[in-house]
Amino acid sequence: MRAISNLITTRSNVFTVYVTVQINNQGTTEVFAEKRILPIVDRSVDPIKVRCFEWITERWR
């Protein structure tokens, strides 16, 4: 891949973004709550639109 990386490009207006939001205690690393979402963002329009999203649920092991 390194040999051809300067020869290829990709262009897209639609992206998947992984978002993690945390609420923590100020000045510490203690996390009170955390949520994750997976939006699909379209930048071909102005303003940018979130086309859809889903909440990511994690299963405890």
N, CA, C and O atoms as a printed pandas DataFrame, in Angstrom:
     atom_number atom_name residue_name chain_id  residue_number  x_coord  y_coord  z_coord
0              1         N          MET        A               1    0.819   -1.199    0.000
1              2        CA          MET        A               1    0.000    0.000    0.000
2              3         C          MET        A               1    0.862    1.262    0.000
3              4         O          MET        A               1    0.511    2.246   -0.651
4              5         N          ARG        A               2    1.964    1.247    0.707
5              6        CA          ARG        A               2    2.806    2.451    0.747
6              7         C          ARG        A               2    3.292    2.849   -0.637
7              8         O          ARG        A               2    3.428    4.035   -0.937
8              9         N          ALA        A               3    3.553    1.862   -1.475
9             10        CA          ALA        A               3    4.084    2.147   -2.806
10            11         C          ALA        A               3    3.074    2.874   -3.687
11            12         O          ALA        A               3    3.467    3.638   -4.569
12            13         N          ILE        A               4    1.779    2.648   -3.463
13            14        CA          ILE        A               4    0.755    3.281   -4.310
14            15         C          ILE        A               4   -0.059    4.332   -3.579
15            16         O          ILE        A               4   -0.960    4.924   -4.173
16            17         N          SER        A               5    0.228    4.585   -2.309
17            18        CA          SER        A               5   -0.599    5.509   -1.533
18            19         C          SER        A               5   -0.635    6.915   -2.121
19            20         O          SER        A               5   -1.633    7.617   -1.961
20            21         N          ASN        A               6    0.422    7.340   -2.792
21            22        CA          ASN        A               6    0.413    8.671   -3.405
22            23         C          ASN        A               6   -0.277    8.675   -4.765
23            24         O          ASN        A               6   -0.425    9.735   -5.374
24            25         N          LEU        A               7   -0.700    7.508   -5.250
25            26        CA          LEU        A               7   -1.349    7.404   -6.557
26            27         C          LEU        A               7   -2.868    7.272   -6.471
27            28         O          LEU        A               7   -3.557    7.405   -7.482
28            29         N          ILE        A               8   -3.387    7.016   -5.296
29            30        CA          ILE        A               8   -4.831    6.809   -5.147
30            31         C          ILE        A               8   -5.435    7.884   -4.255
31            32         O          ILE        A               8   -4.768    8.433   -3.377
32            33         N          THR        A               9   -6.692    8.170   -4.493
33            34        CA          THR        A               9   -7.432    9.118   -3.652
34            35         C          THR        A               9   -8.831    8.567   -3.431
35            36         O          THR        A               9   -9.284    7.650   -4.117
36            37         N          THR        A              10   -9.476    9.142   -2.479
37            38        CA          THR        A              10  -10.880    8.825   -2.247
38            39         C          THR        A              10  -11.598   10.117   -1.907
39            40         O          THR        A              10  -11.053   10.986   -1.227
40            41         N          ARG        A              11  -12.800   10.231   -2.378
41            42        CA          ARG        A              11  -13.607   11.424   -2.089
42            43         C          ARG        A              11  -15.003   10.944   -1.710
43            44         O          ARG        A              11  -15.577   10.059   -2.345
44            45         N          SER        A              12  -15.519   11.548   -0.673
45            46        CA          SER        A              12  -16.843   11.149   -0.226
46            47         C          SER        A              12  -17.516   12.322    0.466
47            48         O          SER        A              12  -16.857   13.178    1.056
48            49         N          ASN        A              13  -18.827   12.345    0.385
49            50        CA          ASN        A              13  -19.610   13.334    1.109
50            51         C          ASN        A              13  -20.368   12.714    2.266
51            52         O          ASN        A              13  -20.963   13.428    3.074
52            53         N          VAL        A              14  -20.352   11.402    2.352
53            54        CA          VAL        A              14  -21.092   10.710    3.402
54            55         C          VAL        A              14  -20.094    9.928    4.256
55            56         O          VAL        A              14  -19.267    9.172    3.747
56            57         N          PHE        A              15  -20.199   10.136    5.570
57            58        CA          PHE        A              15  -19.268    9.513    6.498
58            59         C          PHE        A              15  -20.012    8.885    7.659
59            60         O          PHE        A              15  -21.091    9.339    8.041
60            61         N          THR        A              16  -19.429    7.846    8.212
61            62        CA          THR        A              16  -19.870    7.300    9.485
62            63         C          THR        A              16  -18.920    7.828   10.545
63            64         O          THR        A              16  -17.702    7.763   10.383
64            65         N          VAL        A              17  -19.477    8.349   11.627
65            66        CA          VAL        A              17  -18.674    8.947   12.690
66            67         C          VAL        A              17  -18.957    8.183   13.977
67            68         O          VAL        A              17  -20.115    7.976   14.340
68            69         N          TYR        A              18  -17.916    7.771   14.655
69            70        CA          TYR        A              18  -18.078    7.115   15.946
70            71         C          TYR        A              18  -17.949    8.178   17.033
71            72         O          TYR        A              18  -16.915    8.837   17.141
72            73         N          VAL        A              19  -18.999    8.344   17.840
73            74        CA          VAL        A              19  -19.034    9.406   18.846
74            75         C          VAL        A              19  -19.192    8.789   20.232
75            76         O          VAL        A              19  -20.074    7.960   20.456
76            77         N          THR        A              20  -18.339    9.197   21.146
77            78        CA          THR        A              20  -18.455    8.793   22.547
78            79         C          THR        A              20  -18.575   10.052   23.389
79            80         O          THR        A              20  -17.738   10.951   23.297
80            81         N          VAL        A              21  -19.612   10.115   24.206
81            82        CA          VAL        A              21  -19.826   11.255   25.097
82            83         C          VAL        A              21  -19.721   10.746   26.528
83            84         O          VAL        A              21  -20.347    9.750   26.891
84            85         N          GLN        A              22  -18.925   11.436   27.332
85            86        CA          GLN        A              22  -18.756   11.050   28.733
86            87         C          GLN        A              22  -19.064   12.219   29.649
87            88         O          GLN        A              22  -18.769   13.373   29.338
88            89         N          ILE        A              23  -19.660   11.896   30.781
89            90        CA          ILE        A              23  -19.841   12.866   31.862
90            91         C          ILE        A              23  -18.915   12.402   32.977
91            92         O          ILE        A              23  -19.040   11.291   33.491
92            93         N          ASN        A              24  -17.973   13.287   33.341
93            94        CA          ASN        A              24  -17.034   12.884   34.376
94            95         C          ASN        A              24  -16.907   13.956   35.445
95            96         O          ASN        A              24  -17.348   15.093   35.278
96            97         N          ASN        A              25  -16.297   13.559   36.533
97            98        CA          ASN        A              25  -16.059   14.451   37.654
98            99         C          ASN        A              25  -14.955   15.420   37.266
99           100         O          ASN        A              25  -13.884   14.999   36.829
100          101         N          GLN        A              26  -15.205   16.710   37.422
101          102        CA          GLN        A              26  -14.234   17.727   37.022
102          103         C          GLN        A              26  -12.904   17.512   37.737
103          104         O          GLN        A              26  -12.851   17.388   38.960
104          105         N          GLY        A              27  -11.843   17.470   36.954
105          106        CA          GLY        A              27  -10.516   17.321   37.525
106          107         C          GLY        A              27  -10.097   15.887   37.816
107          108         O          GLY        A              27   -8.991   15.652   38.302
108          109         N          THR        A              28  -10.962   14.934   37.525
109          110        CA          THR        A              28  -10.614   13.520   37.740
110          111         C          THR        A              28  -10.955   12.734   36.483
111          112         O          THR        A              28  -11.508   13.272   35.523
112          113         N          THR        A              29  -10.619   11.470   36.509
113          114        CA          THR        A              29  -10.948   10.590   35.381
114          115         C          THR        A              29  -12.160    9.712   35.683
115          116         O          THR        A              29  -12.474    8.804   34.913
116          117         N          GLU        A              30  -12.833    9.973   36.784
117          118        CA          GLU        A              30  -14.008    9.182   37.161
118          119         C          GLU        A              30  -15.165    9.492   36.204
119          120         O          GLU        A              30  -15.585   10.642   36.080
120          121         N          VAL        A              31  -15.672    8.460   35.531
121          122        CA          VAL        A              31  -16.743    8.620   34.553
122          123         C          VAL        A              31  -18.071    8.242   35.206
123          124         O          VAL        A              31  -18.229    7.130   35.710
124          125         N          PHE        A              32  -19.028    9.183   35.193
125          126        CA          PHE        A              32  -20.351    8.933   35.751
126          127         C          PHE        A              32  -21.275    8.265   34.737
127          128         O          PHE        A              32  -22.062    7.385   35.085
128          129         N          ALA        A              33  -21.171    8.691   33.481
129          130        CA          ALA        A              33  -22.047    8.148   32.440
130          131         C          ALA        A              33  -21.326    8.224   31.105
131          132         O          ALA        A              33  -20.483    9.093   30.883
132          133         N          GLU        A              34  -21.673    7.298   30.222
133          134        CA          GLU        A              34  -21.089    7.281   28.886
134          135         C          GLU        A              34  -22.116    6.755   27.902
135          136         O          GLU        A              34  -22.790    5.759   28.164
136          137         N          LYS        A              35  -22.230    7.432   26.765
137          138        CA          LYS        A              35  -23.118    6.989   25.683
138          139         C          LYS        A              35  -22.332    7.022   24.389
139          140         O          LYS        A              35  -21.446    7.857   24.206
140          141         N          ARG        A              36  -22.661    6.109   23.496
141          142        CA          ARG        A              36  -22.019    6.063   22.172
142          143         C          ARG        A              36  -23.091    6.043   21.108
143          144         O          ARG        A              36  -24.097    5.342   21.223
144          145         N          ILE        A              37  -22.857    6.830   20.062
145          146        CA          ILE        A              37  -23.771    6.841   18.922
146          147         C          ILE        A              37  -22.967    6.693   17.639
147          148         O          ILE        A              37  -21.767    6.962   17.594
148          149         N          LEU        A              38  -23.662    6.260   16.607
149          150        CA          LEU        A              38  -23.050    6.039   15.307
150          151         C          LEU        A              38  -23.880    6.771   14.253
151          152         O          LEU        A              38  -24.770    6.180   13.642
152          153         N          PRO        A              39  -23.586    8.077   14.035
153          154        CA          PRO        A              39  -24.339    8.827   13.025
154          155         C          PRO        A              39  -23.739    8.671   11.631
155          156         O          PRO        A              39  -22.538    8.447   11.480
156          157         N          ILE        A              40  -24.592    8.793   10.620
157          158        CA          ILE        A              40  -24.156    8.889    9.238
158          159         C          ILE        A              40  -24.367   10.335    8.822
159          160         O          ILE        A              40  -25.493   10.833    8.817
160          161         N          VAL        A              41  -23.265   11.012    8.470
161          162        CA          VAL        A              41  -23.250   12.446    8.215
162          163         C          VAL        A              41  -23.066   12.696    6.721
163          164         O          VAL        A              41  -22.221   12.075    6.075
164          165         N          ASP        A              42  -23.870   13.617    6.182
165          166        CA          ASP        A              42  -23.802   13.971    4.761
166          167         C          ASP        A              42  -23.352   15.420    4.653
167          168         O          ASP        A              42  -24.065   16.324    5.090
168          169         N          ARG        A              43  -22.177   15.649    4.077
169          170        CA          ARG        A              43  -21.664   17.013    3.950
170          171         C          ARG        A              43  -21.914   17.608    2.564
171          172         O          ARG        A              43  -21.395   18.681    2.258
172          173         N          SER        A              44  -22.696   16.933    1.724
173          174        CA          SER        A              44  -22.974   17.454    0.380
174          175         C          SER        A              44  -24.032   18.552    0.403
175          176         O          SER        A              44  -24.296   19.177   -0.625
176          177         N          VAL        A              45  -24.634   18.789    1.551
177          178        CA          VAL        A              45  -25.647   19.838    1.702
178          179         C          VAL        A              45  -25.160   20.842    2.740
179          180         O          VAL        A              45  -24.302   20.533    3.567
180          181         N          ASP        A              46  -25.719   22.044    2.683
181          182        CA          ASP        A              46  -25.355   23.081    3.634
182          183         C          ASP        A              46  -26.608   23.566    4.340
183          184         O          ASP        A              46  -27.489   24.113    3.677
184          185         N          PRO        A              47  -26.731   23.398    5.623
185          186        CA          PRO        A              47  -25.754   22.866    6.562
186          187         C          PRO        A              47  -25.646   21.333    6.465
187          188         O          PRO        A              47  -26.516   20.665    5.907
188          189         N          ILE        A              48  -24.571   20.813    7.017
189          190        CA          ILE        A              48  -24.339   19.360    7.032
190          191         C          ILE        A              48  -25.497   18.679    7.745
191          192         O          ILE        A              48  -25.994   19.181    8.753
192          193         N          LYS        A              49  -25.924   17.541    7.223
193          194        CA          LYS        A              49  -27.064   16.819    7.797
194          195         C          LYS        A              49  -26.639   15.482    8.364
195          196         O          LYS        A              49  -25.781   14.795    7.810
196          197         N          VAL        A              50  -27.260   15.123    9.487
197          198        CA          VAL        A              50  -27.151   13.768   10.011
198          199         C          VAL        A              50  -28.297   12.998    9.383
199          200         O          VAL        A              50  -29.462   13.261    9.683
200          201         N          ARG        A              51  -27.981   12.053    8.521
201          202        CA          ARG        A              51  -29.010   11.302    7.784
202          203         C          ARG        A              51  -29.703   10.278    8.666
203          204         O          ARG        A              51  -30.912   10.075    8.547
204          205         N          CYS        A              52  -28.963    9.641    9.537
205          206        CA          CYS        A              52  -29.546    8.700   10.492
206          207         C          CYS        A              52  -28.489    8.407   11.548
207          208         O          CYS        A              52  -27.315    8.730   11.365
208          209         N          PHE        A              53  -28.902    7.803   12.639
209          210        CA          PHE        A              53  -27.939    7.391   13.649
210          211         C          PHE        A              53  -28.537    6.260   14.460
211          212         O          PHE        A              53  -29.748    6.043   14.464
212          213         N          GLU        A              54  -27.670    5.554   15.137
213          214        CA          GLU        A              54  -28.140    4.528   16.058
214          215         C          GLU        A              54  -27.326    4.597   17.338
215          216         O          GLU        A              54  -26.141    4.931   17.332
216          217         N          TRP        A              55  -27.994    4.274   18.431
217          218        CA          TRP        A              55  -27.303    4.189   19.714
218          219         C          TRP        A              55  -26.534    2.889   19.728
219          220         O          TRP        A              55  -27.061    1.853   19.322
220          221         N          ILE        A              56  -25.309    2.923   20.182
221          222        CA          ILE        A              56  -24.503    1.705   20.290
222          223         C          ILE        A              56  -24.672    1.160   21.701
223          224         O          ILE        A              56  -24.337    1.820   22.685
224          225         N          THR        A              57  -25.190   -0.038   21.778
225          226        CA          THR        A              57  -25.347   -0.679   23.077
226          227         C          THR        A              57  -24.231   -1.703   23.234
227          228         O          THR        A              57  -23.924   -2.468   22.320
228          229         N          GLU        A              58  -23.655   -1.692   24.383
229          230        CA          GLU        A              58  -22.556   -2.603   24.632
230          231         C          GLU        A              58  -23.029   -3.691   25.576
231          232         O          GLU        A              58  -23.805   -3.451   26.500
232          233         N          ARG        A              59  -22.552   -4.860   25.323
233          234        CA          ARG        A              59  -22.909   -5.999   26.171
234          235         C          ARG        A              59  -21.769   -6.252   27.143
235          236         O          ARG        A              59  -20.594   -6.249   26.775
236          237         N          TRP        A              60  -22.146   -6.468   28.379
237          238        CA          TRP        A              60  -21.143   -6.759   29.403
238          239         C          TRP        A              60  -20.697   -8.195   29.255
239          240         O          TRP        A              60  -21.505   -9.081   28.980
240          241         N          ARG        A              61  -19.437   -8.419   29.434
241          242        CA          ARG        A              61  -18.894   -9.779   29.349
242          243         C          ARG        A              61  -18.778  -10.386   30.710
243          244         O          ARG        A              61  -18.341  -11.529   30.841
